[in-house]
Amino acid sequence: KQEGGKKVLAEGVIEEFEIAHELGLTVVPVGVTGSAAKILHERVLKDFKSYFPHWGYRKQFESLAKPGTPGQILGRVLDLVTKLQADQRITP
């Protein structure tokens, strides 16, 4: 976010992430978007099993930090969310 013409970390995003995780929700920060999302993406990767305890999601999650066109990035997000829904890890 911007404050006084300078880019600053959006602490609210980090707080909402932590609340969602504490509530047992699946959190999917898209690291390639930068700022707080990048920090949160890296946090998830460092402790992946506590965020994604089931096997089979790491490569797709890692891909959310790779550059690409908006369509490519959206496709990666949708692929991961679709897999989570199919495996009944999240509800539509």
Buried (B, 14 or more C-beta within 10 A) or exposed (E): EEEEEEEEEBEEBBEBBEEEBEEEEBBBBBBBEEBBBBBBBEBBBEEBEEBBEEEEBEEBBBBBBEEEEEEEBEEBBEEBBEBBEEEEBEEE
